[in-house]
Amino acid sequence: MHKLQEAFELRNKKLNKIEKIKELKTPLSVYQKLDEICTAGLNELNDEDSSYFLKCFGAFLKKDGKFMLRVRIPAGQLSIEQAAKIGEVSKQYGEDYIDITTRQQIELRYIKLENLGIVLKELESVGLSTFQTGVDNFRNIVTSAFEGLGSNNIIDVKPLIDQLQSIFMHKEEWIGTMPRKFNTAILGNSINDCNIYGHDCCFIVAQKNKEIGFNLYLGGRVGIQAKDTGLFIKPEEVAKTFEAVTNLFKQYGFRDNRNKNRLHFLLEAVGMESFVDVIKLYSKLEFENSGEVLATEEYILNEYGIFELGEGFKAVHLSIPSGIFSGSNLMEVSKVAKSVDGKIRLSVEQSLYIITVNEKVKQVQESMLFDIYSRYHNTYFNHQIACAGTATCAFGVIPNKTDAIAMANFLQKEAPIAGGKVRMYWSACPKGCGIHGIADIGFEGCKTKDEEGNKVDGVHIYLGGKATKEAQEARQLFKALPLKMAQQKVKQLMLLYRDKRLENESFESFDSRVLAGEPVEKIVKMLS
């Protein structure tokens, strides 16, 4: 423990502003007065309540004087009743607008303060919570959109997610008390469709001596992939391991510079080996060494947006451009899913699937809903991510969501690719909420100048992130390109992919085979 204590004392001599705010009161005391706060109105809203305490319950005050509300969807699994309720609430109180997020959650927007308590009660009536979805809390635990279904499923993890959630959800000692946010993912599928290496705490399906369990990776964050702890975690050890990691982070995590307070920085200070030793001591578990990671397969949707899960199931993809959805259409999703006895699954790529038995897929495809989104079933929209951008985020440098949509439409017109797979992820600023650093092609918003010297919106372009069979950050290909020029450069890159790809080859595999070994300068010249 001495290394943790030394690092803690060295870094926590001066607390940051948020830590001082936490000393004023508890988040739960604010939540218990929510009805009073809503009645009093915006003019009476305390700064500390809007800047921190309400965010502990997913309520973010925006510059228009209305709230964004983040709804926790464990494992991205929505019941038919829950989908209908979110849609109704969005229509009635949130201007019929919904964002699907990279943590398999839903964000409502344009909620007035006087309606905030009403909306929360409506959501609670169907078992939905916004607790601990913002600031220094455990964020939504993510997994594969195909969890528990099909031939690629190795071990069901939803029961484990529920077990982990029970450790911290609605518990006062865990609400807003972490040094920084804490992201967790657990994958029991051979397909990594949840950016499994990009979280603070990652349980990745593995095999050791013919036993199925998980390899534990720690310390992921934007721009950094998690590292292997060298530990194999049996299913029955997951909860205790999680408790050990999170309690150690809560007790010894840094509380000075908020830009350097994630678990990654604690591990960097004390070393993975030392931290693992303390996990063993704290958990009192006898761990085995890491096993063989089993999450090594890719998947490609067919031209109709269908993925064959096997064992009698198919996943019908609704490709939602930049995650921008509506309450009305979510209500339609609920109706369609109910009509085919289907399951609704949100993906980390800001889209959703209706999963049903093979015999009922045609019924989904004949729905008005499927018809609306069928135009986006192509290589450039199927695996797209774009964070909020300037419209609703104070940190955004470019609009972002509309830029991502414009790029995809341009590429589909100029360089269509049948049966391709390209993960294009967009972040509106260096914070990287669009996880552009692990994309096949990543975009980071910036300001730049056009050929006439005018200040315009632009992007830094990144190439070659890996998230399927391995974890690898992308490398920068271009710096500060105006958006129009960026479209032309990516078009050339897509034509190269189209002309040189093998049958059913994803861009990730193509990059590994063709581009990864080449210097950036040579690739840039190829695209000139």
N, C-alpha and C positions, 0 to 999 in steps of 0.2 A: 504493500500500500504506500510505501514511503515516496516512490516516484510520483504517484498521483497527488499525494499531499504536497510535495514540493512544487509541482507544476501549478497546482491550485493556488497556493500561497503566493507564488511569483506573479501569476497573471491577474489575481483578484484583489490587488491592493486598492484599485479604484473601480467602483461599480459604474456601469453605464446608466443612462437616463431611465431606461425601462425598468431596471432592477430597483431604482429608487421609487418609481411609481408603484411597483409591486408592494412596497412597504406601507403604502397609504391604506389599503384595504384588500379584501380578497375578491377575486372575480365573482364568486358565488354570491357574495353580499350584494353586488351590483345586479346580478341576474334576478335575485329575489325581489328587487325593487323595479323590475322592468316595466310593469304596468304604470307605475308612477312616472317613470322616465318618459314613456310614450305619451302620457297625458300632458306632461309639462311642456313638451315641444322642444324643437332644436335650440331655441334661444337659451334654454335652461340646461342644456346638455353639457356636462363637465368635460373639459379637455381630456382628462385622464380616462374617462369612460369611453369616449369616442376613439382615442388614440391607442388604447390597450384593452380595457376590460371587456367591452362589447365584442371585440375581435376574438376573444377567447370562446365566444359562442357563435362565431362565423359571421358576425354583423359588421360590415365595413362601410363607414360613412364616406361617400364620394363627393366630388366637387360640386355636383348638381344638388346637393342637400338630401339625396336619397341613399338608400343602403343597398349594397350587394350582400346577399346572404348565401353562404356556402353550406350545402347540405351533404352530410356524410352518407355515403352509399357503400357499406362494407363489401369489399371484394367486387364492387361494381355491379352487384346483383340486385336488381329492382323487381319487386313483386308487381303484378298487374295493378293491384289496388294502389300501391305507392306511386307508380307512374301516372296513373289517372289523377291522383291527388296533387302531385307536383304540377301537372299541367293545369289543373283548375286554379290553383293558387297563383301560378304565373299569369294566367289570363285575367284574373280578378284584381290582383294587386301588383303585378310586375310587368305590365305593358306587353304581356305575351312573349317575353324574351327569356331564353335559357342559354347558358353556356355549358357545354360538357368539358370537363377538365382532364388534365393529364394524370390526376390521381383517381380517376373513375368516379368523380363526383359530379354534382350539378350545382351551378351557381345561378341563383335568381338575381335579377337586377331591378333597379328603379322602385324599390320598396320604400314607402314613406314611413317615417318614424311612428306615426300614429297607428300604422297597420302592422308594425313589426311583431308585437306580441300576438296579434291575431294569427298571423302567418305561422309563427312558431307553434302555436297550439294546433293549428290545422295539420301541420306536418307531424306533430307528436301523435295525433289521433290515428295515424297509420304506421306508427313505429319508427318514424324518421327523426333524426336528431341533428342539430347543428353544433352540438357541444364539441369544443376542443378542435375546431377545424381551422383556426388561425393562430398567429403569433406563437408563443413558446409552449407548444402542446404536441401531443402525438397526433400526427395527421392520418388521413385515411389509409388503412392497410390495403395495399393493392396486390393483385394476382392476375393470372391469365383470365381473359374473357371467356375462355373455354373450360374453366375450372370444373372438375367433377364429371366431365362429359367426354365421350369419345375414346378412340383407341390411343390417343396421345396422352391421356390422363394417367399418371402413374400412381399418385396418391391424392386423395381428397384433402384439401387444405382449408375449406371454409370452416369446419369445426375448430381448427386451430386458430383461425382468425377470430372467431367468436370468443375463444378462450383468452386470447391476448387482449382483445378489447375489454373483456370483463375485468382485467387488471387495473385499467385506468379510466374507463368511461364513467362520467358523472361522479368521479371520486374527487372530493375537494382537495385532497393532498396532491393530486396530479393536475388540477386545472390551472394552467398558466404558471406552473412552478418550475418548468424545465429551463435550462440556460438558453436554449434556442429550440426551434422546431425539431421534431424527430420523425423521420420518414422510415417506414417499415414496408417490406415486401416479402411475400412467401410464395414460392412457385413449386407446384407439384406436377407440372406438365412438361413434356419433352420440348414444347415450343415456348421460347422466351418472347412473349408478346407484351411484356409489362416492364421493359427496361430494368430487368432484375438486378443488375449490378450498380444501379444509380441511386441507391438509398443509403441512409445511415446504417440500417440493419437489414441484411438480406439472408433469407433462408432459401437455399437453392437445392432442388431435388438432386439427390446423389445416392450412390449405392456403395456399401462397404460390407465386404464378406457376405454378399448376397442379401443383405438387409437394406431396405429402403429407408432413407432419412434425408438429412439436409447438410450441405456444407454451409458454414457460417462465414459470411463476408461482412466487413464493417467499414464505415467511414466514407461512403459515397456521398456526393453532393454535386451541384451543378459544376460541370467541368472536371470532375474527379470521379473515377470509378472506384467502387469499394474493393478492398483487399481481402484476400483469403486469410482467415485466422488460423487455418490448419486444423480446425475442429470439425468433427462429424457429429451432428446432433440427431439423436433418435427422436421420433415423433413425441414420445412421452417426456422428452427433455426440453422441448421447445419453450414452454412457458417459463420454466425456471431459468433457462438461459436468457430469455428476453428480460425477465425481471432483474437478473444480475447486471446485464448491460445497461439497462435504463436507470436502475438505481445508482450505479456507479457514475453514469453521466450526470444525473441530477445532483449527486453529492459533490463531484469533483470537476464538473464541466466549467468552462470559463464564462465569466459574467462581466467582462470588461468591454472589449471591442465587439459589437454585435456582428461585424463582418467576419470575425474570426472566432465564433463561439460554437460552431457545429462540432459534432463528435470527431470529425476528421482532424480538427486542430488539437484536440486532446490526445488522439492517437499519435499525431505527429510529434507532440511534445514528449510523450512517455515511451513511445515505441509499441508496436503491436504485440511483441512477445511479452512485455511487462503487463500490458492490459489483459492479455489472455490468461496470464498467471493469476491475476486478481479475479477474473471471471470464474476460474476453477475454484479459487478460495471462497468466493462469495456464494456460488451456487452449490458447493459441496458435491458436485457431480464428477464422475470419472469418465472423461471424454475419450473417444478414440480419435485417431488422426483422420484428416479429410478423406472422403471417399471419391469415387469417380462421378463427376458431374454428368447428369443425364439430360439436361436441357440444352440440346445441341441441334435441334431440327428447325427448319424454316417452313413457312407455309405461304402459298400464293393463292389469292382469290381467283376464281375463274371470271370470265368476261361478264357474267351476270351478277357478280358480287357474292358468290356462294363459296363456302368452304366446307368440304366433305369431312366431317368429324369422325365418321366411322361409327360402328355399333348402332346403326340405324338413325343417326342424327346428322343434320346439316345446319350450318350457321348462315343465316341470310344477313348480309352486311348492309347497313344504311350508312353510306359515306356522307358525313355531315361536314360541309366545307368550313374549315377553321373552327369546328365545334359550335357554330352558331345555329341554335335550334329554337323552337318555339313551344310554348305550353300547348297550343292547339295540336301540333304534330306529335307531341309526347302523349297526349290523350289518344290520338289515333294509333300510336304504337301500342298502347295498352289494349285498345279494342282488337287490333289485328292479332296480337299475341294471345289474347283470350280466345279468339275464334279458332286458333290452331293448337290450343293447349301448350303454348310456347313459353320460353323463358326469355327475359330481357336482360342483356348483359352490356354494360358500358365498357369501352376500351380506353386504354391510356392514350390512344391516338384520336381522342375526342370524337369518336363515333360510337355506334351501337350495333348490336346483333340481336336478331330475333332467332332463337334456336328452337327447332322443332323436328319432328320425325320426318323422314324422307318423303312420305306420302302427302304431307301437308305443305311442302315448300311452294308448290305451284299456287296455292291459295294465297300465300304471302305475296308472291310475285304479281298476282292479279289485283292487289290492293292499290288504291289511289296513292297511298303513302309510298309504296315501292316505286310507282311510276314517277312521282315527284323527284325522288333521289336517284333514279336509275341513270340520269345524265352524268352523275358524278362517279359512276362505277368505272373508273379508269386508273391507269398507272399513277397519275399525278394527284388524284384526290384520295385514293384508298388509304394511303399511309401518310397523311398530312397532319401536322400539329402547328398551331399558331397561338401564342399567348395574347393577352388582352390588347396591348398597344395603346396609343395615345387617347383613344376614345373613352376608355374607362380606367386607365392606369396612369398614375402620376409619374412613374418612372419611364414610361414608353417614349421612345425617340421617334418612331415611325408608326403609322396606323396599324401595320402588321397583318391583322386578319384579312383585310381587303387586299393587301399586297400579296399575301400567300395565295388567295383565290385568283387574283389576276395572273400570277405566275403559272398556276396550274392550268387555267383556261388557255393561256398563250401556248404553253407546251403541248397541250392536247391538240391544238390546232396546227402547230408548226412541226411537231415531232411526235405524232401518236405512236404508241408502242403497245401492241396486243400482248397481254399476258405477262407484262413486266411488273416489277415491284421496286419502287424507289421510296425510301423514307425521307421526306422533305420536312424538316422541322424549323420553325421560325421563332426567334426571340426578338422582342421589340427593343431590347436594351442589353447591356452586358450582364445583367443579373441572370439571364439565361433561363427564364421560366419555361420557354419553349423547348428546352433540352436540345438545343441545336448542336451541342458538342458531341453527341453520340449518333447524329443523323448520318445517313448516306450523303446527303447534301444539306448542310446547315446554313442558316441565314441569321445574322445578328445585325439588328438595325443600327444605323448611324446617320450622321449628317455628312454630306460630301459636296463636291462642286461638279457641275456638268461641264461640257466642253467650252461653254461661253463664260464660265466662271461664276455662274449662279449657284447659290446654296440650294441643295435639293436633298430629298430623302434617298438614302442609299443603304447598302448592306455590305458587311464582310461575309465572304462565302467560305464555308468549310467543307472538306471532302473526306470521306472514308471512315466515318465513325463505325464502330462494330458493336452490335448488341445481341447477336444471335448465338453464335458459337463461342464468342469470347467478348471481353470488355476492352474497348479501345477508344480513346478520344480521337475525334477528327483533327486533321491538320488544316491550317489556313491556306486556302488556294488563292483567293483574291481579297484585297483590302479596299474598302470604301468605294465600291462601284455604285454609280447611280442605278436606280431600279431598272430603267429601260436597258441599260448596258448589261445589267445582271441577267435579264431575260435572254439576251442574245448569247451570252457565255454559257448559260445553263442549257440552252437549246443545242449548242454545239456538243456539249458533254452528253446530252441525251441521244443525239444522233450517233455518237461514238458507241454508246451503250447498245443502241438498237442494231447497229451494223456488226458489232463484234461479239455480242452475247451468245452464249450457248443456249440450247433449248431449255426453257423454263428457268433460266438463270436470273436470280435476283441481282440488283445492283451491288448489294453488299458482297456477294460472291464474285461478281464481275470485277469490282474494285480490287479484291484480294488477288485475283488471278492476273489482271491486266495493269492496274494503275499503282497499286500499293508499293511496288518496288521502284517506281520511277520518281525522280526528283520533281518537286513542285514546279520548278522552272520549265522542265520539259513538258509537263502536262499543260501549263499555261500556254506554251508555244503551240501545242497541238490544237488548242481551242482558238487560236488567233485567226 
